[in-house]
Amino acid sequence: MITEKYLLSPEKYKQLIERLLLKLQPDAYGKYTICSLYYDNDNFDLARRSIDKPDYE
């Protein structure tokens, strides 16, 4: 499994938030800071692997 992380400039962060808000809405629990954002594939392999709670080396 490959994980990539990207550091965003303030301007790119603002653009990302604006685009996300077109599709997403805050939930009933309020507004939280997201520290990690993971994009999964169409089969939800990342989510399924996470649910399985594997041992990571």
HTML snippet that shows the backbone in 3Dmol.js (N, CA, C, O; Angstrom):
<script src="https://3Dmol.org/build/3Dmol-min.js"></script>
<div id="view" style="width:600px;height:400px;position:relative"></div>
<script>
const pdb = `
ATOM      1  N   MET A   1       0.850  -1.166   0.000  1.00  0.00           N
ATOM      2  CA  MET A   1       0.000   0.000   0.000  1.00  0.00           C
ATOM      3  C   MET A   1       0.900   1.235   0.000  1.00  0.00           C
ATOM      4  O   MET A   1       1.835   1.329   0.795  1.00  0.00           O
ATOM      5  N   ILE A   2       0.619   2.157  -0.874  1.00  0.00           N
ATOM      6  CA  ILE A   2       1.393   3.396  -0.976  1.00  0.00           C
ATOM      7  C   ILE A   2       0.572   4.538  -0.397  1.00  0.00           C
ATOM      8  O   ILE A   2      -0.593   4.713  -0.756  1.00  0.00           O
ATOM      9  N   THR A   3       1.168   5.310   0.492  1.00  0.00           N
ATOM     10  CA  THR A   3       0.520   6.483   1.063  1.00  0.00           C
ATOM     11  C   THR A   3       1.339   7.700   0.689  1.00  0.00           C
ATOM     12  O   THR A   3       2.550   7.727   0.909  1.00  0.00           O
ATOM     13  N   GLU A   4       0.705   8.687   0.135  1.00  0.00           N
ATOM     14  CA  GLU A   4       1.386   9.926  -0.214  1.00  0.00           C
ATOM     15  C   GLU A   4       0.751  11.070   0.558  1.00  0.00           C
ATOM     16  O   GLU A   4      -0.465  11.112   0.743  1.00  0.00           O
ATOM     17  N   LYS A   5       1.590  11.998   1.006  1.00  0.00           N
ATOM     18  CA  LYS A   5       1.096  13.179   1.711  1.00  0.00           C
ATOM     19  C   LYS A   5       1.590  14.414   0.974  1.00  0.00           C
ATOM     20  O   LYS A   5       2.671  14.419   0.385  1.00  0.00           O
ATOM     21  N   TYR A   6       0.782  15.447   1.022  1.00  0.00           N
ATOM     22  CA  TYR A   6       1.105  16.678   0.310  1.00  0.00           C
ATOM     23  C   TYR A   6       0.965  17.869   1.254  1.00  0.00           C
ATOM     24  O   TYR A   6       0.002  17.964   2.014  1.00  0.00           O
ATOM     25  N   LEU A   7       1.911  18.747   1.196  1.00  0.00           N
ATOM     26  CA  LEU A   7       1.846  19.997   1.943  1.00  0.00           C
ATOM     27  C   LEU A   7       1.224  21.041   1.028  1.00  0.00           C
ATOM     28  O   LEU A   7       1.711  21.272  -0.079  1.00  0.00           O
ATOM     29  N   LEU A   8       0.150  21.671   1.489  1.00  0.00           N
ATOM     30  CA  LEU A   8      -0.556  22.650   0.668  1.00  0.00           C
ATOM     31  C   LEU A   8      -0.218  24.063   1.097  1.00  0.00           C
ATOM     32  O   LEU A   8      -0.087  24.349   2.287  1.00  0.00           O
ATOM     33  N   SER A   9      -0.081  24.938   0.128  1.00  0.00           N
ATOM     34  CA  SER A   9       0.079  26.360   0.424  1.00  0.00           C
ATOM     35  C   SER A   9      -1.268  26.867   0.933  1.00  0.00           C
ATOM     36  O   SER A   9      -2.289  26.218   0.705  1.00  0.00           O
ATOM     37  N   PRO A  10      -1.296  28.006   1.613  1.00  0.00           N
ATOM     38  CA  PRO A  10      -2.581  28.552   2.068  1.00  0.00           C
ATOM     39  C   PRO A  10      -3.587  28.739   0.918  1.00  0.00           C
ATOM     40  O   PRO A  10      -4.782  28.501   1.095  1.00  0.00           O
ATOM     41  N   GLU A  11      -3.110  29.155  -0.231  1.00  0.00           N
ATOM     42  CA  GLU A  11      -4.008  29.363  -1.374  1.00  0.00           C
ATOM     43  C   GLU A  11      -4.569  28.036  -1.879  1.00  0.00           C
ATOM     44  O   GLU A  11      -5.763  27.942  -2.163  1.00  0.00           O
ATOM     45  N   LYS A  12      -3.723  27.008  -1.993  1.00  0.00           N
ATOM     46  CA  LYS A  12      -4.198  25.696  -2.439  1.00  0.00           C
ATOM     47  C   LYS A  12      -5.156  25.090  -1.417  1.00  0.00           C
ATOM     48  O   LYS A  12      -6.126  24.432  -1.793  1.00  0.00           O
ATOM     49  N   TYR A  13      -4.891  25.305  -0.124  1.00  0.00           N
ATOM     50  CA  TYR A  13      -5.790  24.825   0.927  1.00  0.00           C
ATOM     51  C   TYR A  13      -7.171  25.468   0.770  1.00  0.00           C
ATOM     52  O   TYR A  13      -8.193  24.787   0.852  1.00  0.00           O
ATOM     53  N   LYS A  14      -7.190  26.780   0.543  1.00  0.00           N
ATOM     54  CA  LYS A  14      -8.454  27.501   0.361  1.00  0.00           C
ATOM     55  C   LYS A  14      -9.211  26.953  -0.848  1.00  0.00           C
ATOM     56  O   LYS A  14     -10.424  26.754  -0.783  1.00  0.00           O
ATOM     57  N   GLN A  15      -8.506  26.711  -1.943  1.00  0.00           N
ATOM     58  CA  GLN A  15      -9.143  26.163  -3.139  1.00  0.00           C
ATOM     59  C   GLN A  15      -9.708  24.767  -2.878  1.00  0.00           C
ATOM     60  O   GLN A  15     -10.805  24.445  -3.334  1.00  0.00           O
ATOM     61  N   LEU A  16      -8.964  23.945  -2.150  1.00  0.00           N
ATOM     62  CA  LEU A  16      -9.435  22.598  -1.832  1.00  0.00           C
ATOM     63  C   LEU A  16     -10.704  22.653  -0.984  1.00  0.00           C
ATOM     64  O   LEU A  16     -11.675  21.953  -1.271  1.00  0.00           O
ATOM     65  N   ILE A  17     -10.697  23.477   0.052  1.00  0.00           N
ATOM     66  CA  ILE A  17     -11.868  23.603   0.920  1.00  0.00           C
ATOM     67  C   ILE A  17     -13.083  24.077   0.125  1.00  0.00           C
ATOM     68  O   ILE A  17     -14.184  23.553   0.297  1.00  0.00           O
ATOM     69  N   GLU A  18     -12.888  25.045  -0.724  1.00  0.00           N
ATOM     70  CA  GLU A  18     -14.000  25.560  -1.533  1.00  0.00           C
ATOM     71  C   GLU A  18     -14.598  24.455  -2.411  1.00  0.00           C
ATOM     72  O   GLU A  18     -15.817  24.363  -2.555  1.00  0.00           O
ATOM     73  N   ARG A  19     -13.739  23.624  -2.991  1.00  0.00           N
ATOM     74  CA  ARG A  19     -14.229  22.535  -3.847  1.00  0.00           C
ATOM     75  C   ARG A  19     -14.915  21.451  -3.032  1.00  0.00           C
ATOM     76  O   ARG A  19     -15.935  20.905  -3.452  1.00  0.00           O
ATOM     77  N   LEU A  20     -14.358  21.138  -1.866  1.00  0.00           N
ATOM     78  CA  LEU A  20     -14.968  20.115  -1.019  1.00  0.00           C
ATOM     79  C   LEU A  20     -16.345  20.535  -0.525  1.00  0.00           C
ATOM     80  O   LEU A  20     -17.257  19.714  -0.431  1.00  0.00           O
ATOM     81  N   LEU A  21     -16.490  21.820  -0.212  1.00  0.00           N
ATOM     82  CA  LEU A  21     -17.776  22.310   0.296  1.00  0.00           C
ATOM     83  C   LEU A  21     -18.889  22.260  -0.746  1.00  0.00           C
ATOM     84  O   LEU A  21     -20.067  22.348  -0.398  1.00  0.00           O
ATOM     85  N   LEU A  22     -18.528  22.120  -2.012  1.00  0.00           N
ATOM     86  CA  LEU A  22     -19.539  21.959  -3.057  1.00  0.00           C
ATOM     87  C   LEU A  22     -20.209  20.586  -2.963  1.00  0.00           C
ATOM     88  O   LEU A  22     -21.350  20.415  -3.393  1.00  0.00           O
ATOM     89  N   LYS A  23     -19.486  19.604  -2.392  1.00  0.00           N
ATOM     90  CA  LYS A  23     -19.985  18.229  -2.319  1.00  0.00           C
ATOM     91  C   LYS A  23     -20.263  17.751  -0.901  1.00  0.00           C
ATOM     92  O   LYS A  23     -21.073  16.845  -0.709  1.00  0.00           O
ATOM     93  N   LEU A  24     -19.606  18.343   0.100  1.00  0.00           N
ATOM     94  CA  LEU A  24     -19.696  17.864   1.470  1.00  0.00           C
ATOM     95  C   LEU A  24     -20.374  18.881   2.374  1.00  0.00           C
ATOM     96  O   LEU A  24     -20.343  20.085   2.124  1.00  0.00           O
ATOM     97  N   GLN A  25     -20.986  18.363   3.431  1.00  0.00           N
ATOM     98  CA  GLN A  25     -21.607  19.232   4.425  1.00  0.00           C
ATOM     99  C   GLN A  25     -21.126  18.796   5.806  1.00  0.00           C
ATOM    100  O   GLN A  25     -20.922  17.603   6.031  1.00  0.00           O
ATOM    101  N   PRO A  26     -20.940  19.734   6.733  1.00  0.00           N
ATOM    102  CA  PRO A  26     -20.577  19.348   8.103  1.00  0.00           C
ATOM    103  C   PRO A  26     -21.661  18.437   8.691  1.00  0.00           C
ATOM    104  O   PRO A  26     -22.848  18.613   8.417  1.00  0.00           O
ATOM    105  N   ASP A  27     -21.237  17.467   9.500  1.00  0.00           N
ATOM    106  CA  ASP A  27     -22.210  16.556  10.102  1.00  0.00           C
ATOM    107  C   ASP A  27     -22.806  17.137  11.384  1.00  0.00           C
ATOM    108  O   ASP A  27     -22.474  18.254  11.782  1.00  0.00           O
ATOM    109  N   ALA A  28     -23.672  16.383  12.014  1.00  0.00           N
ATOM    110  CA  ALA A  28     -24.381  16.849  13.208  1.00  0.00           C
ATOM    111  C   ALA A  28     -23.466  17.029  14.414  1.00  0.00           C
ATOM    112  O   ALA A  28     -23.860  17.653  15.400  1.00  0.00           O
ATOM    113  N   TYR A  29     -22.259  16.494  14.349  1.00  0.00           N
ATOM    114  CA  TYR A  29     -21.340  16.581  15.479  1.00  0.00           C
ATOM    115  C   TYR A  29     -20.506  17.857  15.468  1.00  0.00           C
ATOM    116  O   TYR A  29     -19.702  18.078  16.373  1.00  0.00           O
ATOM    117  N   GLY A  30     -20.686  18.675  14.481  1.00  0.00           N
ATOM    118  CA  GLY A  30     -19.960  19.937  14.457  1.00  0.00           C
ATOM    119  C   GLY A  30     -18.769  19.921  13.525  1.00  0.00           C
ATOM    120  O   GLY A  30     -18.603  19.018  12.704  1.00  0.00           O
ATOM    121  N   LYS A  31     -17.961  20.922  13.669  1.00  0.00           N
ATOM    122  CA  LYS A  31     -16.826  21.116  12.782  1.00  0.00           C
ATOM    123  C   LYS A  31     -15.547  20.636  13.463  1.00  0.00           C
ATOM    124  O   LYS A  31     -15.245  21.045  14.584  1.00  0.00           O
ATOM    125  N   TYR A  32     -14.807  19.779  12.791  1.00  0.00           N
ATOM    126  CA  TYR A  32     -13.560  19.237  13.307  1.00  0.00           C
ATOM    127  C   TYR A  32     -12.420  19.552  12.350  1.00  0.00           C
ATOM    128  O   TYR A  32     -12.640  19.783  11.161  1.00  0.00           O
ATOM    129  N   THR A  33     -11.231  19.559  12.865  1.00  0.00           N
ATOM    130  CA  THR A  33     -10.048  19.696  12.020  1.00  0.00           C
ATOM    131  C   THR A  33      -9.683  18.330  11.482  1.00  0.00           C
ATOM    132  O   THR A  33      -9.554  17.374  12.246  1.00  0.00           O
ATOM    133  N   ILE A  34      -9.516  18.229  10.188  1.00  0.00           N
ATOM    134  CA  ILE A  34      -9.103  16.973   9.570  1.00  0.00           C
ATOM    135  C   ILE A  34      -7.584  16.983   9.473  1.00  0.00           C
ATOM    136  O   ILE A  34      -6.994  17.861   8.844  1.00  0.00           O
ATOM    137  N   CYS A  35      -6.967  16.003  10.099  1.00  0.00           N
ATOM    138  CA  CYS A  35      -5.507  15.906  10.081  1.00  0.00           C
ATOM    139  C   CYS A  35      -5.021  15.058   8.921  1.00  0.00           C
ATOM    140  O   CYS A  35      -3.921  15.272   8.413  1.00  0.00           O
ATOM    141  N   SER A  36      -5.821  14.108   8.503  1.00  0.00           N
ATOM    142  CA  SER A  36      -5.467  13.230   7.394  1.00  0.00           C
ATOM    143  C   SER A  36      -6.690  13.052   6.504  1.00  0.00           C
ATOM    144  O   SER A  36      -7.817  12.930   6.985  1.00  0.00           O
ATOM    145  N   LEU A  37      -6.451  13.039   5.224  1.00  0.00           N
ATOM    146  CA  LEU A  37      -7.517  12.845   4.253  1.00  0.00           C
ATOM    147  C   LEU A  37      -7.067  11.728   3.330  1.00  0.00           C
ATOM    148  O   LEU A  37      -6.013  11.835   2.703  1.00  0.00           O
ATOM    149  N   TYR A  38      -7.843  10.661   3.236  1.00  0.00           N
ATOM    150  CA  TYR A  38      -7.475   9.511   2.436  1.00  0.00           C
ATOM    151  C   TYR A  38      -8.486   9.334   1.318  1.00  0.00           C
ATOM    152  O   TYR A  38      -9.696   9.389   1.542  1.00  0.00           O
ATOM    153  N   TYR A  39      -7.984   9.124   0.126  1.00  0.00           N
ATOM    154  CA  TYR A  39      -8.839   8.834  -1.015  1.00  0.00           C
ATOM    155  C   TYR A  39      -8.754   7.339  -1.277  1.00  0.00           C
ATOM    156  O   TYR A  39      -7.659   6.791  -1.410  1.00  0.00           O
ATOM    157  N   ASP A  40      -9.885   6.687  -1.351  1.00  0.00           N
ATOM    158  CA  ASP A  40      -9.937   5.250  -1.558  1.00  0.00           C
ATOM    159  C   ASP A  40     -10.259   4.967  -3.023  1.00  0.00           C
ATOM    160  O   ASP A  40     -10.595   5.876  -3.783  1.00  0.00           O
ATOM    161  N   ASN A  41     -10.154   3.713  -3.402  1.00  0.00           N
ATOM    162  CA  ASN A  41     -10.519   3.342  -4.769  1.00  0.00           C
ATOM    163  C   ASN A  41     -11.994   2.927  -4.815  1.00  0.00           C
ATOM    164  O   ASN A  41     -12.688   2.964  -3.799  1.00  0.00           O
ATOM    165  N   ASP A  42     -12.459   2.535  -5.992  1.00  0.00           N
ATOM    166  CA  ASP A  42     -13.873   2.194  -6.170  1.00  0.00           C
ATOM    167  C   ASP A  42     -14.295   0.961  -5.364  1.00  0.00           C
ATOM    168  O   ASP A  42     -15.482   0.771  -5.101  1.00  0.00           O
ATOM    169  N   ASN A  43     -13.327   0.124  -4.970  1.00  0.00           N
ATOM    170  CA  ASN A  43     -13.626  -1.078  -4.186  1.00  0.00           C
ATOM    171  C   ASN A  43     -13.494  -0.843  -2.685  1.00  0.00           C
ATOM    172  O   ASN A  43     -13.691  -1.770  -1.899  1.00  0.00           O
ATOM    173  N   PHE A  44     -13.164   0.384  -2.273  1.00  0.00           N
ATOM    174  CA  PHE A  44     -12.991   0.738  -0.867  1.00  0.00           C
ATOM    175  C   PHE A  44     -11.937  -0.140  -0.183  1.00  0.00           C
ATOM    176  O   PHE A  44     -12.101  -0.520   0.976  1.00  0.00           O
ATOM    177  N   ASP A  45     -10.868  -0.456  -0.896  1.00  0.00           N
ATOM    178  CA  ASP A  45      -9.820  -1.315  -0.341  1.00  0.00           C
ATOM    179  C   ASP A  45      -9.178  -0.722   0.903  1.00  0.00           C
ATOM    180  O   ASP A  45      -8.900  -1.450   1.855  1.00  0.00           O
ATOM    181  N   LEU A  46      -8.939   0.575   0.915  1.00  0.00           N
ATOM    182  CA  LEU A  46      -8.316   1.207   2.077  1.00  0.00           C
ATOM    183  C   LEU A  46      -9.225   1.106   3.300  1.00  0.00           C
ATOM    184  O   LEU A  46      -8.761   0.777   4.391  1.00  0.00           O
ATOM    185  N   ALA A  47     -10.490   1.381   3.128  1.00  0.00           N
ATOM    186  CA  ALA A  47     -11.433   1.302   4.245  1.00  0.00           C
ATOM    187  C   ALA A  47     -11.567  -0.135   4.740  1.00  0.00           C
ATOM    188  O   ALA A  47     -11.586  -0.379   5.946  1.00  0.00           O
ATOM    189  N   ARG A  48     -11.658  -1.087   3.810  1.00  0.00           N
ATOM    190  CA  ARG A  48     -11.785  -2.490   4.216  1.00  0.00           C
ATOM    191  C   ARG A  48     -10.556  -2.956   4.978  1.00  0.00           C
ATOM    192  O   ARG A  48     -10.674  -3.668   5.975  1.00  0.00           O
ATOM    193  N   ARG A  49      -9.383  -2.560   4.517  1.00  0.00           N
ATOM    194  CA  ARG A  49      -8.143  -2.954   5.200  1.00  0.00           C
ATOM    195  C   ARG A  49      -8.102  -2.335   6.594  1.00  0.00           C
ATOM    196  O   ARG A  49      -7.672  -2.988   7.545  1.00  0.00           O
ATOM    197  N   SER A  50      -8.532  -1.116   6.723  1.00  0.00           N
ATOM    198  CA  SER A  50      -8.558  -0.456   8.018  1.00  0.00           C
ATOM    199  C   SER A  50      -9.520  -1.154   8.996  1.00  0.00           C
ATOM    200  O   SER A  50      -9.206  -1.317  10.175  1.00  0.00           O
ATOM    201  N   ILE A  51     -10.674  -1.556   8.500  1.00  0.00           N
ATOM    202  CA  ILE A  51     -11.661  -2.249   9.338  1.00  0.00           C
ATOM    203  C   ILE A  51     -11.117  -3.585   9.827  1.00  0.00           C
ATOM    204  O   ILE A  51     -11.444  -4.030  10.927  1.00  0.00           O
ATOM    205  N   ASP A  52     -10.280  -4.229   8.999  1.00  0.00           N
ATOM    206  CA  ASP A  52      -9.683  -5.516   9.381  1.00  0.00           C
ATOM    207  C   ASP A  52      -8.644  -5.381  10.476  1.00  0.00           C
ATOM    208  O   ASP A  52      -8.215  -6.383  11.048  1.00  0.00           O
ATOM    209  N   LYS A  53      -8.227  -4.142  10.780  1.00  0.00           N
ATOM    210  CA  LYS A  53      -7.233  -3.857  11.810  1.00  0.00           C
ATOM    211  C   LYS A  53      -5.963  -4.696  11.671  1.00  0.00           C
ATOM    212  O   LYS A  53      -5.601  -5.433  12.588  1.00  0.00           O
ATOM    213  N   PRO A  54      -5.292  -4.585  10.534  1.00  0.00           N
ATOM    214  CA  PRO A  54      -4.081  -5.398  10.331  1.00  0.00           C
ATOM    215  C   PRO A  54      -2.920  -4.884  11.183  1.00  0.00           C
ATOM    216  O   PRO A  54      -2.913  -3.729  11.610  1.00  0.00           O
ATOM    217  N   ASP A  55      -1.952  -5.743  11.420  1.00  0.00           N
ATOM    218  CA  ASP A  55      -0.714  -5.321  12.088  1.00  0.00           C
ATOM    219  C   ASP A  55       0.165  -4.650  11.046  1.00  0.00           C
ATOM    220  O   ASP A  55       0.443  -5.231   9.996  1.00  0.00           O
ATOM    221  N   TYR A  56       0.601  -3.436  11.328  1.00  0.00           N
ATOM    222  CA  TYR A  56       1.481  -2.729  10.408  1.00  0.00           C
ATOM    223  C   TYR A  56       2.913  -2.888  10.874  1.00  0.00           C
ATOM    224  O   TYR A  56       3.196  -2.829  12.070  1.00  0.00           O
ATOM    225  N   GLU A  57       3.812  -3.088   9.931  1.00  0.00           N
ATOM    226  CA  GLU A  57       5.230  -3.234  10.272  1.00  0.00           C
ATOM    227  C   GLU A  57       5.919  -1.909  10.241  1.00  0.00           C
ATOM    228  O   GLU A  57       7.119  -1.831  10.502  1.00  0.00           O
TER     229      GLU A  57
END
`;
const viewer = $3Dmol.createViewer("view");
viewer.addModel(pdb, "pdb");
viewer.setStyle({}, {cartoon: {color: "spectrum"}});
viewer.zoomTo();
viewer.render();
</script>
